[in-house]
Amino acid sequence: MINKLSTLIFIFMSMLSYAQADTINVAVAANFKQTLVNLKSEFETQTPHQINIITASTGQLTQQITHGAPFDILLAANTSHPQTLWQKLHKERKLNQDALTVYALGRLVFYSQTPLKLTDTPKSVLNKAAYPKISVANARLAPYGLAAEQTLKCLNLYNLWKPKLIVGQNIAQTFQFIDSKNVAAGFVAMSQVLDKSQEHVHIVDESCYQPIKQSALRLNNKRSSYEFMAFLSKPATLAIIEAHGYLLPK
């Protein structure tokens, strides 16, 4: 009798769990898309929920949310856009301050189709005008584009290269310009070049750009959204994020 009761309770709890299953719309900055693809299977294994991934630049996603896009989570590539959204939406949607959290620290790299020497730096290479054009993401829409612009200014090379920049709408498009060999080099995210030979990649000195603090914003109080935010801070999740080329927030 006890065994039958236990079985019935288990079946009931399983049915209840799946009755509460949800599909959450996660809007993700282009640089973090592949990492989220890897996290998706882990989350869907650990919870009854499914993830629907929507990707664009942080600025574009923010505009879509402002105009009513039905997203549950925003995984941005900076802190300013999520903070601005929280200030606009927190009263209406009853979002506490814990709806915001930094989930990763991005790293900027210079990616070149031409092999770089160990002694080369972005400044030494770009001073030689080794490339007719370089690619960067749109600084108004993409935090990695802003970091690239800050880096060129830090190196006193912005005015030289401004007319020679091929600008992508997001960091994924910027990477594609270079990887397809339509542009010889440019600034992209570390997470995009993990499978590239080290001689084609140079890590940009972090002192040349503002820290790329990537923030997550929970856009509602759904149980599935809370569970996703909790999932982001689990040690196993953080290990996957780190393995994809990010530093972890302190």
DRENTIZA-468967 format. One line per 10 residues: their letters; for each residue x negated, y negated, z of C-alpha. Coordinates in Angstrom, 2 decimals. Example, Ala and Ser with C-alpha at 12.3 -4.5 7.8 and 13.67 -1.06 7.14 Angstrom:
as) -12.30:4.50:7.80; -13.67:1.06:7.14
//
This chain:
minklstlif) 0.00:0.00:0.00; -2.83:-2.39:0.92; -4.63:-1.60:-2.34; -1.48:-2.29:-4.35; -0.96:-5.58:-2.51; -4.56:-6.61:-3.15; -4.16:-5.79:-6.83; -0.98:-7.85:-7.05; -2.63:-10.79:-5.31; -5.59:-10.58:-7.70
ifmsmlsyaq) -3.29:-10.49:-10.73; -1.27:-13.42:-9.37; -4.38:-15.52:-8.71; -5.76:-14.71:-12.17; -2.47:-15.74:-13.78; -2.43:-18.93:-11.72; -5.98:-19.74:-12.75; -5.26:-19.30:-16.45; -2.00:-21.21:-16.09; -4.14:-24.13:-14.96
adtinvavaa) -6.60:-23.72:-17.83; -7.15:-26.86:-19.83; -8.99:-28.15:-22.89; -11.02:-31.21:-22.04; -12.10:-33.73:-24.63; -15.73:-34.65:-23.99; -16.99:-37.68:-25.92; -20.77:-37.37:-26.12; -23.53:-39.67:-27.35; -25.19:-38.25:-30.46
nfkqtlvnlk) -28.53:-37.57:-28.73; -26.91:-35.25:-26.17; -24.63:-33.31:-28.52; -26.84:-30.24:-28.96; -27.44:-30.04:-25.23; -23.68:-30.16:-24.63; -23.20:-27.39:-27.18; -25.48:-25.23:-25.04; -23.70:-26.27:-21.83; -20.28:-25.61:-23.34
sefetqtphq) -20.58:-21.82:-23.22; -21.80:-21.95:-19.61; -18.89:-24.14:-18.52; -16.33:-22.02:-20.36; -17.75:-18.89:-18.74; -17.66:-20.35:-15.23; -14.19:-21.95:-15.48; -10.93:-21.18:-17.31; -11.28:-24.43:-19.29; -12.41:-25.10:-22.85
iniitastgq) -14.41:-28.06:-24.15; -13.63:-30.04:-27.30; -16.69:-32.05:-28.37; -16.42:-35.48:-30.01; -19.68:-37.20:-30.92; -20.74:-40.67:-32.09; -22.89:-43.50:-30.78; -22.19:-44.68:-27.24; -20.91:-48.00:-28.56; -18.52:-46.34:-31.03
ltqqithgap) -17.15:-43.96:-28.39; -16.64:-46.87:-25.98; -14.64:-48.74:-28.61; -12.49:-45.66:-29.22; -11.77:-45.28:-25.49; -10.89:-48.97:-25.22; -8.37:-48.44:-28.02; -6.76:-45.47:-26.28; -8.64:-42.40:-27.51; -7.52:-39.42:-25.38
fdillaants) -10.94:-38.49:-23.99; -11.37:-36.93:-20.54; -15.13:-37.39:-20.12; -17.65:-39.80:-21.62; -21.28:-38.67:-21.72; -22.98:-41.92:-22.68; -26.62:-42.64:-23.47; -26.76:-45.62:-21.12; -25.16:-46.99:-17.95; -23.80:-50.32:-19.18
hpqtlwqklh) -21.01:-49.00:-21.41; -19.61:-46.55:-18.81; -19.81:-49.20:-16.09; -17.95:-51.70:-18.27; -15.28:-49.10:-19.03; -14.93:-48.22:-15.34; -14.42:-51.88:-14.46; -11.66:-52.13:-17.08; -9.93:-48.85:-16.30; -10.46:-47.92:-12.64
kerklnqdal) -7.37:-49.68:-11.26; -5.07:-48.53:-14.03; -6.32:-44.93:-13.91; -7.09:-44.84:-10.16; -10.73:-43.95:-10.69; -13.03:-44.04:-7.67; -16.67:-45.07:-7.92; -17.61:-41.38:-7.95; -16.13:-41.19:-11.46; -19.55:-42.52:-12.56
tvyalgrlvf) -22.82:-40.63:-12.31; -26.23:-40.57:-14.04; -26.73:-37.10:-15.50; -30.02:-37.44:-17.42; -32.89:-39.77:-18.27; -33.64:-40.03:-21.97; -37.10:-40.21:-23.56; -38.00:-42.07:-26.75; -40.49:-40.64:-29.25; -42.07:-41.69:-32.53
ysqtplkltd) -41.41:-38.97:-35.12; -43.52:-38.93:-38.30; -43.44:-36.71:-41.37; -47.17:-37.46:-41.69; -49.27:-35.68:-39.02; -50.54:-37.98:-36.28; -54.03:-37.81:-34.79; -54.46:-37.35:-31.06; -55.92:-40.84:-30.90; -52.97:-42.37:-32.74
tpksvlnkaa) -50.31:-44.38:-30.96; -47.20:-46.00:-32.45; -49.03:-49.36:-32.25; -52.16:-48.16:-34.03; -50.19:-46.35:-36.74; -47.70:-49.14:-37.36; -50.43:-51.77:-37.39; -51.96:-49.95:-40.35; -48.64:-50.21:-42.21; -48.86:-46.47:-42.86
ypkisvanar) -45.16:-46.32:-43.74; -43.14:-48.38:-46.23; -40.08:-48.07:-43.94; -39.25:-46.70:-40.52; -35.89:-45.69:-39.11; -34.23:-46.76:-35.87; -30.71:-46.48:-34.50; -28.41:-49.50:-34.31; -29.50:-51.39:-31.18; -25.97:-52.77:-30.64
lapyglaaeq) -24.36:-49.34:-30.64; -27.01:-46.83:-29.61; -29.18:-47.08:-26.47; -32.04:-45.28:-28.19; -31.89:-47.93:-30.89; -32.17:-50.61:-28.23; -35.15:-48.77:-26.73; -36.80:-48.66:-30.17; -36.25:-52.40:-30.62; -37.67:-53.08:-27.16
tlkclnlynl) -40.69:-50.92:-28.00; -41.44:-52.81:-31.22; -41.21:-56.08:-29.32; -43.42:-54.68:-26.56; -46.04:-53.82:-29.22; -45.67:-57.28:-30.83; -44.61:-55.60:-34.08; -40.90:-56.38:-34.25; -41.14:-59.36:-36.63; -43.43:-57.36:-38.92
wkpklivgqn) -41.08:-54.37:-39.14; -37.65:-56.01:-38.85; -37.18:-56.34:-42.65; -38.44:-52.78:-43.15; -36.09:-50.99:-40.76; -33.64:-48.37:-41.98; -30.87:-48.50:-39.37; -28.73:-45.49:-38.49; -25.36:-45.89:-36.83; -26.45:-43.45:-34.14
iaqtfqfids) -29.54:-41.49:-33.19; -28.34:-38.36:-35.02; -28.18:-40.24:-38.33; -31.55:-41.84:-37.61; -33.11:-38.42:-37.04; -31.51:-37.10:-40.24; -33.05:-39.93:-42.27; -36.50:-38.83:-41.11; -35.98:-35.07:-41.04; -34.62:-35.11:-44.61
knvaagfvam) -37.77:-37.04:-45.63; -35.75:-39.99:-46.91; -37.67:-42.11:-44.39; -41.26:-41.28:-43.44; -41.02:-41.99:-39.70; -39.06:-43.63:-36.91; -37.97:-43.65:-33.30; -35.70:-40.84:-32.07; -34.89:-38.94:-28.89; -37.24:-36.36:-27.43
sqvldksqeh) -34.34:-33.89:-27.32; -34.16:-33.94:-31.14; -37.77:-32.91:-31.83; -38.39:-30.05:-29.40; -38.82:-27.62:-32.30; -41.21:-29.89:-34.22; -44.99:-29.56:-34.26; -46.64:-31.77:-31.66; -48.83:-33.40:-34.33; -45.69:-35.03:-35.77
vhivdescyq) -44.42:-36.44:-32.46; -45.77:-39.09:-30.14; -44.06:-39.81:-26.80; -43.55:-43.55:-26.41; -44.92:-45.15:-23.25; -41.92:-45.57:-20.97; -43.17:-48.97:-19.84; -42.25:-50.34:-23.29; -38.49:-49.90:-22.90; -35.86:-50.05:-20.20
pikqsalrln) -35.12:-46.64:-18.62; -32.55:-44.73:-20.66; -30.23:-43.75:-17.83; -27.50:-41.63:-19.36; -24.26:-41.91:-17.40; -21.16:-39.76:-17.34; -17.74:-41.30:-16.76; -14.71:-39.27:-15.70; -11.78:-40.97:-17.42; -8.93:-39.42:-15.45
nkrssyefma) -8.19:-37.39:-12.33; -7.39:-34.07:-13.98; -8.66:-31.02:-12.15; -10.59:-29.89:-15.24; -12.34:-33.26:-15.43; -13.40:-33.00:-11.78; -14.69:-29.49:-12.40; -16.74:-30.64:-15.38; -18.36:-33.43:-13.36; -19.20:-30.94:-10.59
flskpatlai) -20.65:-28.59:-13.22; -22.99:-31.36:-14.44; -24.79:-31.48:-11.08; -25.33:-27.73:-10.64; -28.97:-26.57:-10.55; -28.48:-24.25:-13.53; -26.95:-27.08:-15.57; -29.78:-29.44:-14.64; -32.30:-26.81:-15.71; -30.70:-26.63:-19.17
ieahgyllpk) -30.68:-30.43:-19.45; -34.35:-30.60:-18.49; -35.24:-27.86:-20.98; -33.72:-29.99:-23.74; -36.25:-32.77:-23.28; -34.68:-34.96:-20.58; -35.93:-36.06:-17.22; -33.61:-35.51:-14.30; -32.17:-38.37:-12.23; -33.54:-38.64:-8.72
//
